[in-house]
Amino acid sequence: MLRDVIVHMRNEQPLLADLLFESAPTDTVLICRNLRTTNGEKPAFINWTDSVFAIPLGHVRFVEIPEAAIATLQAERASWAEAGMPGGASGGTLLERLAWIDIGTRREAGAAEELDGDLLRRVRDA
């Protein structure tokens, strides 16, 4: 996850966000969490701060990524590759990356260590 990335929107103030993963060349949206203003407050147009946001790339001028966020992502990728993440360390397709995040969240919450084979099959088929 790329943390504390600054998303510069068209005709809007910049926002801080945590990107769940890097955008692939084929992505049309920026998937992020923890969207907030640069002073850390909740923007007025957001109802729940714990939501996952899909920002169309057409609304984004550019994304500013701190060097510390890149170093953290590289360390996470190494652990993903060791854990056998679908698509390898590069992350795979958008659906595979989202499924992996869901699996990681369940693991952090104390769920069973086994991957759901049916879930992985459905993600690959999508």
PyMOL commands that set and color helices and strands:
alter all, ss='L'
color gray80, all
select helices_A, chain A and resi 57-59+67-83+88-90+94-108+117-125
alter helices_A, ss='H'
color red, helices_A
select strands_A, chain A and resi 2-9+15-19+29-37+52-56+60-64
alter strands_A, ss='S'
color yellow, strands_A
deselect
rebuild
show_as cartoon
